[in-house]
Amino acid sequence: MAKLFRNRVLLISSLLTLISIAHAQKAQSDAANAIRGTWVIKSIYRTQSIEGPSPVEQKKLIESTIVYSDRSLESCGQSVPITSIDEHQVDSGDFLSNTRVRFSEVEIDARSVTEVVLNNRRAGSCFQAFPSPGQDVYLKSRDEILIDFEGVFYRAVRKK
């Protein structure tokens, strides 16, 4: 009787693990689908916490494109493979704590926003000092994203 109970517990535990893995993969595929395509960087949000690239380098990215495919990210003149995708819901308090920027400074008019992080923000090279832009993205709408590039926030729109 105890052996039968243990076997059922193991079976249920295994099924729950499989369901949890499938759910995580679906969430990641949803995030990847949401950003897939070509995006054009249109502007820089002027915030109090600008870091990273120099103002001259920051402006070089305006009107440049970022392309997300199933397997790669193209930005800053290079293509890097996508090795990981993490998705998080971020509320205004967490956003402020993590970035020192308020939602209103980057024109987010919601209680929370979905953040998509590719490659743990570490792949590629831009301006010989920074990882490729486009690896830390906030989904503002179907056709607009917010890109956090080393503390500089860019507005990008989907190219149609």
KEVEXRO-882837 format. One record per residue (C-alpha): residue in one letter; x, y, z. Coordinates in nm, 3 decimals. Each point is the difference from the previous one (the first is absolute). Layout:
<recs>
['a'; [X; Y; Z]]
...
</recs>
This chain:
<recs>
['m'; [0.000; 0.000; 0.000]]
['a'; [0.281; 0.242; 0.090]]
['k'; [0.182; -0.087; -0.326]]
['l'; [-0.316; 0.075; -0.204]]
['f'; [-0.039; 0.334; 0.180]]
['r'; [0.368; 0.090; -0.067]]
['n'; [-0.038; -0.088; -0.369]]
['r'; [-0.309; 0.220; -0.032]]
['v'; [0.176; 0.288; 0.175]]
['l'; [0.297; -0.038; -0.236]]
['l'; [-0.231; -0.009; -0.301]]
['i'; [-0.189; 0.311; 0.110]]
['s'; [0.327; 0.178; 0.080]]
['s'; [0.137; -0.088; -0.345]]
['l'; [-0.315; 0.124; -0.172]]
['l'; [0.010; 0.328; 0.193]]
['t'; [0.365; 0.048; -0.098]]
['l'; [-0.082; -0.060; -0.368]]
['i'; [-0.292; 0.244; 0.014]]
['s'; [0.221; 0.263; 0.165]]
['i'; [0.271; -0.043; -0.267]]
['a'; [-0.257; 0.024; -0.280]]
['h'; [-0.146; 0.317; 0.155]]
['a'; [0.347; 0.161; 0.027]]
['q'; [0.076; -0.087; -0.363]]
['k'; [-0.334; 0.149; -0.112]]
['a'; [0.069; 0.323; 0.192]]
['q'; [0.342; 0.025; -0.162]]
['s'; [-0.142; -0.067; -0.344]]
['d'; [-0.267; 0.268; 0.061]]
['a'; [0.273; 0.251; 0.088]]
['a'; [0.209; -0.100; -0.300]]
['n'; [-0.303; 0.028; -0.229]]
['a'; [-0.085; 0.344; 0.136]]
['i'; [0.337; 0.146; -0.096]]
['r'; [0.067; -0.199; -0.317]]
['g'; [0.050; 0.227; -0.300]]
['t'; [0.180; 0.319; -0.095]]
['w'; [-0.003; 0.304; 0.226]]
['v'; [0.126; 0.353; -0.064]]
['i'; [0.142; 0.205; 0.286]]
['k'; [-0.176; 0.337; -0.017]]
['s'; [0.104; 0.198; 0.306]]
['i'; [0.172; 0.013; 0.336]]
['y'; [-0.195; 0.065; 0.318]]
['r'; [0.174; 0.266; 0.205]]
['t'; [0.013; -0.139; 0.353]]
['q'; [0.200; 0.081; 0.311]]
['s'; [0.194; -0.327; -0.011]]
['i'; [0.168; 0.008; -0.341]]
['e'; [0.319; -0.206; 0.012]]
['g'; [0.192; -0.212; -0.243]]
['p'; [0.088; 0.122; -0.347]]
['s'; [0.100; 0.360; -0.061]]
['p'; [-0.264; 0.239; -0.138]]
['v'; [0.165; -0.023; -0.345]]
['e'; [-0.020; -0.381; 0.008]]
['q'; [-0.357; 0.012; 0.130]]
['k'; [-0.108; 0.214; -0.297]]
['k'; [0.166; -0.241; -0.247]]
['l'; [-0.266; -0.258; 0.087]]
['i'; [-0.290; 0.229; -0.100]]
['e'; [-0.163; -0.132; -0.323]]
['s'; [0.199; -0.324; 0.026]]
['t'; [-0.182; -0.332; -0.012]]
['i'; [-0.019; -0.292; 0.236]]
['v'; [-0.112; -0.332; -0.145]]
['y'; [-0.128; -0.285; 0.214]]
['s'; [-0.034; -0.342; -0.161]]
['d'; [-0.062; -0.342; 0.152]]
['r'; [0.370; -0.051; 0.056]]
['s'; [0.184; 0.332; -0.016]]
['l'; [0.009; 0.368; 0.086]]
['e'; [0.145; 0.244; -0.253]]
['s'; [0.103; 0.340; 0.132]]
['c'; [0.294; 0.238; 0.001]]
['g'; [0.130; -0.155; -0.323]]
['q'; [0.018; -0.361; 0.114]]
['s'; [-0.206; -0.311; 0.053]]
['v'; [0.012; -0.199; 0.324]]
['p'; [-0.175; -0.330; 0.074]]
['i'; [-0.282; 0.007; 0.253]]
['t'; [0.099; -0.250; 0.266]]
['s'; [-0.253; 0.090; 0.269]]
['i'; [-0.328; 0.188; 0.038]]
['d'; [-0.137; 0.110; 0.336]]
['e'; [-0.331; 0.175; 0.046]]
['h'; [-0.110; 0.197; 0.307]]
['q'; [-0.297; 0.215; 0.096]]
['v'; [0.136; 0.322; 0.147]]
['d'; [-0.213; 0.249; 0.193]]
['s'; [0.084; 0.369; 0.033]]
['g'; [0.165; -0.045; 0.341]]
['d'; [0.228; -0.279; -0.118]]
['f'; [0.081; 0.196; -0.317]]
['l'; [0.099; 0.302; 0.208]]
['s'; [0.210; -0.214; 0.236]]
['n'; [0.177; -0.179; -0.285]]
['t'; [0.056; 0.294; -0.235]]
['r'; [-0.041; 0.318; 0.209]]
['v'; [-0.255; 0.108; -0.265]]
['r'; [-0.373; 0.056; 0.041]]
['f'; [-0.254; -0.145; -0.242]]
['s'; [-0.112; 0.354; -0.086]]
['e'; [0.355; 0.090; -0.117]]
['v'; [-0.016; -0.270; -0.268]]
['e'; [-0.370; 0.041; -0.081]]
['i'; [-0.129; -0.324; 0.151]]
['d'; [-0.366; 0.050; 0.087]]
['a'; [-0.069; -0.338; 0.161]]
['r'; [0.030; -0.153; 0.347]]
['s'; [0.257; -0.249; -0.126]]
['v'; [0.199; -0.080; -0.311]]
['t'; [0.151; -0.319; -0.140]]
['e'; [0.379; -0.003; -0.004]]
['v'; [0.177; -0.236; -0.241]]
['v'; [0.367; -0.071; 0.072]]
['l'; [0.210; -0.177; -0.263]]
['n'; [0.336; -0.165; 0.067]]
['n'; [0.009; 0.136; 0.356]]
['r'; [0.078; 0.338; -0.164]]
['r'; [0.356; -0.111; -0.080]]
['a'; [0.038; -0.099; -0.367]]
['g'; [0.170; 0.189; -0.280]]
['s'; [0.188; 0.326; 0.000]]
['c'; [-0.101; 0.355; -0.079]]
['f'; [0.239; 0.296; 0.000]]
['q'; [0.274; -0.246; 0.113]]
['a'; [-0.116; 0.031; 0.360]]
['f'; [-0.363; -0.107; 0.036]]
['p'; [-0.214; -0.306; -0.076]]
['s'; [-0.230; 0.023; -0.303]]
['p'; [-0.304; 0.224; 0.045]]
['g'; [-0.338; -0.172; -0.003]]
['q'; [0.069; -0.265; 0.261]]
['d'; [-0.206; 0.174; 0.269]]
['v'; [-0.341; 0.098; -0.138]]
['y'; [-0.331; 0.114; 0.150]]
['l'; [-0.315; -0.068; -0.203]]
['k'; [-0.199; 0.323; -0.010]]
['s'; [-0.239; -0.118; -0.273]]
['r'; [-0.008; -0.230; -0.300]]
['d'; [0.183; 0.261; -0.209]]
['e'; [0.213; 0.185; 0.258]]
['i'; [0.275; -0.115; 0.233]]
['l'; [0.224; 0.167; 0.254]]
['i'; [0.366; -0.102; -0.024]]
['d'; [0.222; 0.034; 0.305]]
['f'; [0.354; 0.026; -0.134]]
['e'; [0.247; 0.044; 0.283]]
['g'; [-0.227; 0.247; 0.181]]
['v'; [-0.107; 0.187; -0.314]]
['f'; [-0.366; -0.050; -0.092]]
['y'; [-0.097; -0.006; -0.367]]
['r'; [-0.341; -0.001; -0.165]]
['a'; [-0.020; -0.246; -0.289]]
['v'; [-0.291; -0.067; -0.234]]
['r'; [-0.077; -0.303; -0.211]]
['k'; [0.099; 0.040; -0.364]]
['k'; [-0.296; -0.077; -0.226]]
</recs>
